[in-house]
Amino acid sequence: MNINLDIEKILVSEEAIVQRCKVLAKQISEDYEDKKPILICPLKGAVSFFAHLCEQMTIPMVYDFIKASSYAGTQSTGIVNISYMPTTPLKDRHVIIVEDIIDTGRTLSAVVEELKKEGPASIELACLLDKPSMRKVPLEAKYTGFVIPNEFVVGFGLDYNEEYRNLPYVGVLKPEVYTK
Ligand code: PRP
């Protein structure tokens, strides 16, 4: 069984992601020079993008994690559950939340509201994938990797029922995989 066989098409290749991470990391490094930002990774989907982006950053920074989840299978439940908060004090610090995908925007807006309570100096968003056509909550990332159409995507951190996160690219799952 090879998980690549469940993919109908590759939407964003590994090479394109790696290249885009370099560009975004350079931009963030320039924008946050002397600000020592805290980059926050919402678990679990953002892990691959977060690691690639952080590795390319050239300025002093720290990172931390938050656990937020709202999906069951392919459906957004609309209820965002935050079960782990960053341990780094965020007061008066510049925070960048690094997310894998913004779809309805519900997860990230709940995360932003929760982190705002800690009194950071600023909060900005970086996302690898943006599906603006699906937005239910107004939300815009300062740094975006790729704008994509409304297709259910997996890979590079994104899952279907917790699987496929380890694919090195972003792909569209064959419909028979999630209709069976
Ligand atoms: C996914 C993804 C984003 C969110 C985006 O998380 O990682 O956090 O959904 O969707 P939204 O904009 O409609 O809220 P999920 O809840 O599946 O948890 P995971 O990160 O553990 O996969």
Boltz pocket constraint, residues with backbone or C-beta under 6 A from the ligand:
constraints:
  - pocket:
      binder: B
      contacts: [[A, 42], [A, 43], [A, 44], [A, 45], [A, 46], [A, 68], [A, 69], [A, 70], [A, 71], [A, 76], [A, 99], [A, 100], [A, 101], [A, 102], [A, 103], [A, 104], [A, 105], [A, 106], [A, 107], [A, 108], [A, 157], [A, 158], [A, 159]]
      max_distance: 6.0
